[in-house]
């Protein structure tokens, strides 16, 4: 009996990937010119203000999001303002 090297290699890849993954119940979005990463709750998806941002993101970027998170077409300041209002929603 022994262990299989490919399983160890795959486990290391998975562990490295999870460093950049959002926790359960959250997802990543990229905002602004510098594509700053924000991790936000999935519950925001129900809010009409956030749904408007998602519609604009679809129009501007389509469904191609190569870095694993949604790209949101607004400034960081506007996004922070919006999410601070959503926290009280």
N, C-alpha and C positions, 0 to 999 in steps of 0.2 A: 504494500500500500504506500501511496505517496500522494503528493499534491500536484496539481497540474499548473504549470507556469502560466499558460494563457489566462487562467482564471485570476491569478494574482495581478497580471498586467491589466486585465479588464477592470478589476476592482480599483486599481489605482487611478485609471482614467475616470471612472465614475466618481470617486472621491474628489478628484480635482474639479470635475464639472459641478458638483454640488456646492462648491464654494461660491459659485456665481448664480446659483438657482435661488429663486424666491422661496420663502417658507410656505407651507401649506396654507391656503386661503388668501394668498397674495400673488401678484404677478408684476413683472418688470415692464416699465415703459421708458422710452428714451425721449428727452425733451430738449428743445432749443438747438442753436447752431452747433454747440459742442456735444450734443447728444448725451446730456447728463442722465444718468440712470436713477430712476426712482422706483421703489418697490411700494406698491399700493394695494389696499384690500380689494378682493374680488367684489365686495358689496358695492363698490363704486359703479359697477357695470349697470346697476339698476337705476342710477340717477340720470335724469334727463340732460343735465348739464354735461355730464361725462359722455353720455351717448352722442351728444352733439360733437364733442371732440373726436369720438371714434368715427363718426360719419365724415368729418373733415380729414381725418387720417386716411380713411379708405379712398377718398377722392384724390388726395395728394400722393399717397404712396402705394395704393392698392393693397394687395395681400403679401407683398414681398418684404419680409422683415428679417434680414440676414443675421442680425446679432441676437436673435432669440427673444426679443421683446418688441412691443409695439412702439413705433415712432409716432409721437404726437406733434402736430404742426402748430406749436405756439411757443412763446418765450418761457424761460424758466420762471420768471416773476409771475406771469399770468397763471402758469400751472400751479405754483405754490399757493397763490391766492385762491384759485378754484378749489384745490384740495383742502385748504384750511376751512373753506365754507362747507365742503362735503363732510368734514369730520363732525359737524354739528347736525347733519342731515338725519 
